Amino acid sequence: MSKCLITNNIRRLRFMANEMTQQDLANKTGVTRQTIVAIENGKYSPTLELSFRIAYVFDEPLSEIFSYDYADDPILKKTQKP
């Protein structure tokens, strides 16, 4: 199983938002708590729509919440920019 290339700051942002619970974030974004747990732990990559919902809840740009490890992407390694 390959490692997840998407990392996130959701746990830190929840803590900074008056220690918002995973359930609170799940309720605000329309998913289950288990989905939030899986995203936070890097076991699940959220859809673009869910990513935007999470960004909206925290009033942050997507780049503050999610990052992508381009260097470890096996497909992009094959087609590296000159």
Secondary structure, DSSP 4 states (H G I P E B T S, - for coil): -PPPSEEE-HHHHHHHTTS--HHHHHHHHTS-HHHHHHHHTTS-PPPHHHHHHHHHHHT--HHHHEEE-GGG-HHHHHT---
